[in-house]
């Protein structure tokens, strides 16, 4: 099964920031199926296996150079 997590992300300034976050999550976090970041909205929507801890996703965003906080899980 999969789960969708929405993160509020700060520190993004351009489209390249969003691309970096998406690539980091999809390539480096095992179980992430898809990441979609909107710089304008300041959020990242992540679809991942339901076994992936949202804290791991937030940590990966932080490691990429941004601040992330879980907004909701759907």
C-alpha positions as CSV (number, residue, x, y, z in Angstrom):
1,X,0.0,0.0,0.0
2,X,1.0,3.6,-0.4
3,X,0.4,6.8,1.5
4,X,0.5,10.4,0.5
5,X,2.3,12.9,2.8
6,X,2.2,16.7,2.4
7,X,5.1,18.7,3.7
8,X,5.4,22.5,4.1
9,X,8.9,23.4,2.7
10,X,10.7,26.7,3.3
11,X,13.9,28.0,1.8
12,X,13.0,27.4,-1.9
13,X,13.7,30.2,-4.3
14,X,13.3,28.8,-7.8
15,X,12.1,25.9,-9.9
16,X,15.5,24.3,-9.5
17,X,14.9,24.0,-5.8
18,X,11.8,22.0,-6.4
19,X,13.5,19.7,-8.9
20,X,16.4,19.1,-6.5
21,X,13.9,18.1,-3.7
22,X,12.0,15.8,-6.1
23,X,15.1,14.1,-7.4
24,X,16.5,13.7,-3.9
25,X,13.4,12.0,-2.6
26,X,12.8,9.8,-5.6
27,X,16.4,8.7,-5.9
28,X,17.6,8.5,-2.3
29,X,14.7,7.6,-0.1
30,X,13.8,3.9,-0.5
31,X,10.0,3.5,-0.9
32,X,9.3,6.9,-2.3
33,X,7.3,6.4,-5.5
34,X,6.7,10.0,-6.5
35,X,7.5,13.5,-5.2
36,X,5.9,16.7,-6.5
37,X,7.2,20.0,-5.2
38,X,5.5,23.4,-5.8
39,X,7.9,26.3,-5.1
40,X,5.0,28.7,-5.4
41,X,2.9,26.9,-2.8
42,X,5.9,26.0,-0.6
43,X,5.0,22.4,-0.4
44,X,6.0,18.9,-1.5
45,X,3.5,16.1,-2.0
46,X,5.1,12.6,-1.6
47,X,3.6,9.3,-2.4
48,X,5.5,6.5,-0.7
49,X,5.1,3.0,0.6
50,X,3.1,3.1,3.8
51,X,6.2,1.7,5.7
52,X,8.2,4.9,5.0
53,X,8.5,7.1,8.1
54,X,7.6,10.7,7.2
55,X,10.5,11.8,9.4
56,X,12.9,10.1,7.0
57,X,11.3,12.1,4.1
58,X,11.6,15.4,6.1
59,X,15.2,14.6,7.0
60,X,16.0,14.0,3.3
61,X,14.5,17.4,2.4
62,X,16.5,19.0,5.2
63,X,19.7,17.3,4.0
64,X,19.0,18.8,0.5
65,X,19.2,22.2,2.1
66,X,15.6,23.1,3.0
67,X,13.3,23.1,6.0
68,X,10.4,20.7,6.0
69,X,7.4,20.0,8.3
70,X,4.7,17.4,7.8
71,X,1.4,19.1,7.0
72,X,-0.8,16.1,6.5
73,X,-1.1,12.5,5.6
74,X,-3.8,11.3,3.2
